[in-house]
Amino acid sequence: MLLDSPSEPGQADVLICLDNQQVATHIGSVLSARGLTVAAVPASRMDVEFEPRGCQVVVTHTAMIGRVRSRLHLPVVNVEAFIFERPDHSTTGAPKQFDGAAFVKRVLTVMSDAERRGPR
């Protein structure tokens, strides 16, 4: 599943590795709104030959971090670190909230750090 149309097939700034397609789409929209190209692959397909060219960072969840790191050798941002319980959820809205601003800031910081370190 490709969430954004990068300049060349298989190239994107950020790879999203989540099985929940709705969450992956939301995360992709948040990042695309900041001008980043985004590609997504379900976590269940991480074992097939997949080589993301141009990716600087992978967004995934806690249970996938080890597999992603061993397979792709890219910096990882854990999306679960930006999901918080809402103290007022009993009266209004969903019980959890996604901190999109902090998430985007972290992704950009990790990308910047990766650029300074150079290719692995």
Backbone bond lengths (Angstrom), bond angles and torsions (degrees), N, CA, C in turn:
res aa  C-N    CA-C-N  psi(-1)  N-CA   C-N-CA  omega(-1)  CA-C   N-CA-C  phi
1 M - - - 1.449 - - 1.507 108.17 -
2 L 1.294 117.78 125.88 1.444 122.80 178.01 1.518 107.22 -109.11
3 L 1.319 116.77 124.00 1.451 120.32 -176.71 1.518 112.68 -88.80
4 D 1.309 117.06 -26.58 1.445 121.67 -179.41 1.507 106.63 -134.45
5 S 1.290 118.92 162.94 1.457 121.15 -178.29 1.515 110.01 -102.43
6 P 1.314 117.86 92.30 1.453 120.03 177.71 1.518 110.76 -66.46
7 S 1.353 116.23 166.41 1.452 121.07 -175.38 1.521 112.35 -62.37
8 E 1.319 118.97 -35.28 1.460 122.52 176.41 1.516 108.41 -126.91
9 P 1.333 117.49 146.39 1.464 118.65 178.33 1.524 111.21 -56.56
10 G 1.311 116.49 136.19 1.459 120.98 178.72 1.510 114.06 85.04
11 Q 1.328 118.61 -2.44 1.456 120.08 178.92 1.522 110.42 -105.73
12 A 1.317 115.34 136.82 1.456 121.60 177.00 1.514 107.76 -162.57
13 D 1.330 116.69 157.44 1.462 121.38 175.82 1.524 110.55 -73.81
14 V 1.335 115.38 -41.34 1.458 121.94 -173.21 1.532 109.38 -127.10
15 L 1.327 115.11 133.81 1.458 120.97 173.86 1.517 108.21 -105.93
16 I 1.314 116.97 126.48 1.460 121.80 176.96 1.519 107.56 -101.18
17 C 1.317 116.06 123.67 1.455 121.92 -177.91 1.531 108.48 -120.03
18 L 1.328 115.30 84.59 1.459 123.08 -179.22 1.523 108.71 -139.14
19 D 1.322 117.24 144.19 1.456 120.16 177.07 1.527 112.60 -82.57
20 N 1.319 117.12 -26.05 1.460 120.58 179.98 1.526 108.62 -77.58
21 Q 1.320 115.91 104.21 1.459 121.22 -174.90 1.522 112.40 -63.19
22 Q 1.310 117.60 -35.00 1.459 121.19 179.39 1.529 110.55 -65.30
23 V 1.322 116.68 -43.95 1.470 120.75 178.46 1.526 109.94 -66.75
24 A 1.336 116.98 -42.85 1.465 120.81 178.99 1.532 110.86 -59.83
25 T 1.307 116.61 -41.37 1.467 120.95 179.11 1.526 110.54 -64.82
26 H 1.333 117.12 -42.73 1.464 120.64 179.16 1.534 110.73 -63.39
27 I 1.325 116.57 -46.68 1.461 121.17 179.12 1.531 109.58 -60.91
28 G 1.330 116.54 -43.74 1.461 120.89 178.10 1.517 112.42 -59.94
29 S 1.321 116.55 -39.81 1.467 120.95 178.77 1.528 111.21 -65.43
30 V 1.317 116.20 -41.95 1.472 120.84 179.28 1.532 110.08 -60.92
31 L 1.334 116.15 -44.70 1.467 120.51 -178.53 1.528 111.93 -73.04
32 S 1.323 117.32 -39.96 1.464 121.09 178.94 1.521 111.28 -62.81
33 A 1.321 116.79 -34.93 1.459 121.02 177.99 1.530 111.56 -62.47
34 R 1.318 116.70 -22.07 1.475 121.70 177.78 1.530 111.85 -94.49
35 G 1.332 117.02 8.00 1.453 121.30 175.32 1.519 115.22 88.96
36 L 1.332 117.55 9.53 1.461 120.98 179.51 1.519 110.26 -89.88
37 T 1.324 116.46 143.83 1.461 119.40 172.80 1.518 107.42 -87.08
38 V 1.321 115.05 140.40 1.455 121.01 -171.29 1.524 109.82 -132.62
39 A 1.324 115.46 136.89 1.458 121.97 171.77 1.520 106.76 -126.00
40 A 1.317 116.35 155.03 1.460 119.75 -179.79 1.517 109.94 -134.74
41 V 1.314 114.73 143.83 1.454 122.07 173.77 1.524 106.26 -136.60
42 P 1.329 117.93 133.03 1.466 118.47 177.97 1.530 110.27 -62.65
43 A 1.303 116.10 144.29 1.466 121.09 179.53 1.521 110.64 -56.18
44 S 1.303 117.38 -32.40 1.464 121.06 -179.42 1.526 112.49 -66.74
45 R 1.329 118.53 -15.59 1.463 121.76 179.77 1.520 112.55 -101.60
46 M 1.321 118.31 9.73 1.468 121.08 -178.47 1.520 112.33 -65.58
47 D 1.322 118.80 -21.93 1.457 120.86 -177.52 1.527 112.83 -83.33
48 V 1.309 118.04 -15.06 1.461 119.82 177.37 1.521 109.04 -81.12
49 E 1.315 115.63 160.51 1.459 119.29 179.14 1.524 109.04 -63.11
50 F 1.285 115.77 115.09 1.455 121.77 179.18 1.513 106.96 -148.14
51 E 1.291 116.78 120.17 1.457 120.57 -178.65 1.524 109.29 -124.21
52 P 1.319 116.89 101.81 1.458 120.15 -179.52 1.525 110.71 -76.94
53 R 1.296 117.15 107.32 1.465 121.09 178.87 1.520 109.84 -80.73
54 G 1.312 116.00 134.59 1.450 121.06 175.72 1.519 114.92 86.33
55 C 1.319 118.28 -11.59 1.465 120.41 -179.03 1.524 110.25 -65.64
56 Q 1.309 114.74 138.47 1.448 120.67 178.84 1.522 112.48 -108.22
57 V 1.329 116.27 -19.35 1.458 120.90 -176.95 1.528 109.38 -155.47
58 V 1.338 114.83 151.20 1.464 121.30 177.12 1.523 108.37 -116.42
59 V 1.314 116.47 134.48 1.460 122.45 174.74 1.522 106.76 -104.52
60 T 1.326 116.69 125.38 1.455 121.06 179.41 1.521 109.12 -150.18
61 H 1.335 116.58 -168.47 1.464 121.36 178.86 1.528 109.12 -116.41
62 T 1.307 116.51 168.69 1.459 123.40 -171.71 1.524 113.80 -49.79
63 A 1.314 117.19 -48.22 1.461 120.71 -175.05 1.527 113.20 -65.09
64 M 1.321 118.31 -20.05 1.467 121.88 -176.72 1.523 113.76 -99.62
65 I 1.305 119.17 -7.69 1.466 120.64 -172.43 1.531 112.19 -56.93
66 G 1.314 118.43 -46.98 1.461 121.15 -179.09 1.513 112.49 -60.63
67 R 1.330 116.89 -46.55 1.473 120.69 179.52 1.516 111.39 -63.61
68 V 1.322 116.57 -42.11 1.463 120.59 -179.20 1.529 109.95 -64.18
69 R 1.320 116.61 -46.98 1.471 119.71 -178.68 1.522 112.04 -62.90
70 S 1.318 117.61 -41.60 1.466 119.37 -178.57 1.526 111.89 -72.02
71 R 1.310 116.84 -30.07 1.466 120.62 -177.80 1.522 113.10 -85.38
72 L 1.325 118.07 -40.78 1.461 120.64 -170.81 1.529 114.95 -109.05
73 H 1.304 118.43 -20.56 1.467 121.60 179.37 1.534 111.79 54.81
74 L 1.308 115.80 45.51 1.463 122.95 177.75 1.520 109.12 -124.57
75 P 1.333 117.94 155.59 1.467 119.71 174.39 1.530 110.01 -61.96
76 V 1.324 115.60 149.14 1.462 121.82 -175.17 1.524 110.07 -122.71
77 V 1.327 115.89 139.35 1.463 122.71 170.53 1.520 106.57 -115.32
78 N 1.328 115.85 124.35 1.462 122.15 -179.65 1.526 109.39 -87.46
79 V 1.311 116.59 110.20 1.459 121.45 -177.22 1.533 111.52 -61.86
80 E 1.334 117.00 -29.10 1.470 120.01 -178.65 1.528 112.46 -64.71
81 A 1.311 117.71 -21.69 1.469 120.57 178.76 1.526 112.06 -69.67
82 F 1.327 116.88 -10.76 1.462 120.88 -176.99 1.531 112.66 -113.92
83 I 1.323 115.53 15.36 1.467 121.58 177.04 1.523 107.68 -111.58
84 F 1.315 115.94 122.97 1.461 121.76 -174.10 1.523 111.29 -124.35
85 E 1.325 114.50 149.81 1.466 120.84 173.90 1.528 108.60 -70.00
86 R 1.308 116.25 138.29 1.464 120.72 175.90 1.512 108.03 -92.93
87 P 1.314 118.16 122.42 1.462 120.05 -178.89 1.526 113.13 -65.58
88 D 1.316 117.66 -25.46 1.463 121.18 -177.13 1.522 113.20 -101.25
89 H 1.339 118.26 16.82 1.456 120.87 -173.73 1.525 113.81 -64.14
90 S 1.323 117.47 -21.11 1.457 118.83 -177.26 1.527 111.91 -66.75
91 T 1.321 117.21 -24.66 1.454 119.36 -178.71 1.523 113.11 -106.92
92 T 1.345 117.31 -28.22 1.460 119.47 -177.65 1.520 111.62 -142.08
93 G 1.310 116.34 135.20 1.453 122.11 168.41 1.508 116.93 67.55
94 A 1.307 113.11 -166.78 1.462 122.28 -176.74 1.528 111.30 -75.21
95 P 1.337 116.72 155.47 1.461 119.94 -179.15 1.525 113.24 -73.20
96 K 1.336 117.76 -16.46 1.460 120.52 -178.66 1.516 110.88 -125.95
97 Q 1.328 114.84 155.51 1.456 121.15 -177.96 1.525 109.33 -134.56
98 F 1.326 116.97 138.84 1.455 123.14 178.58 1.520 108.51 -98.21
99 D 1.334 117.17 125.57 1.464 122.11 178.57 1.527 108.48 -89.88
100 G 1.322 115.47 84.10 1.462 122.04 -176.00 1.515 113.68 -62.38
101 A 1.325 117.49 -38.64 1.467 120.31 -178.97 1.525 111.18 -64.66
102 A 1.319 117.36 -45.55 1.465 120.80 178.93 1.523 110.57 -66.60
103 F 1.325 117.06 -36.97 1.458 121.73 178.81 1.532 110.65 -62.04
104 V 1.323 117.18 -50.64 1.467 120.98 -179.59 1.521 110.29 -61.55
105 K 1.323 116.63 -41.64 1.470 120.36 178.43 1.524 110.51 -59.12
106 R 1.325 117.48 -42.32 1.469 121.42 179.59 1.525 111.20 -66.05
107 V 1.322 117.60 -44.08 1.466 121.17 179.24 1.528 109.78 -59.69
108 L 1.323 117.22 -46.29 1.464 120.88 -179.75 1.528 111.49 -64.51
109 T 1.324 117.18 -37.70 1.469 121.00 177.77 1.527 110.58 -65.03
110 V 1.308 117.14 -45.87 1.466 120.99 179.24 1.528 110.21 -63.06
111 M 1.323 117.68 -40.52 1.463 120.39 178.01 1.527 110.75 -63.79
112 S 1.306 116.57 -42.00 1.462 121.05 178.83 1.524 111.35 -63.28
113 D 1.333 116.18 -43.37 1.469 121.17 177.95 1.518 110.01 -63.24
114 A 1.320 118.26 -40.59 1.463 122.36 -179.30 1.534 110.47 -64.80
115 E 1.317 116.73 -38.86 1.463 120.29 178.42 1.516 110.65 -64.89
116 R 1.324 117.84 -40.23 1.466 120.90 179.36 1.526 112.11 -66.26
117 R 1.335 116.24 -35.46 1.457 119.96 179.76 1.522 112.31 -75.66
118 G 1.318 117.03 -25.31 1.459 120.60 -178.93 1.505 111.27 84.83
119 P 1.346 116.44 177.17 1.468 119.83 -178.81 1.515 111.57 -66.75
120 R 1.332 114.65 147.61 1.468 120.43 -179.65 1.499 110.18 -84.22
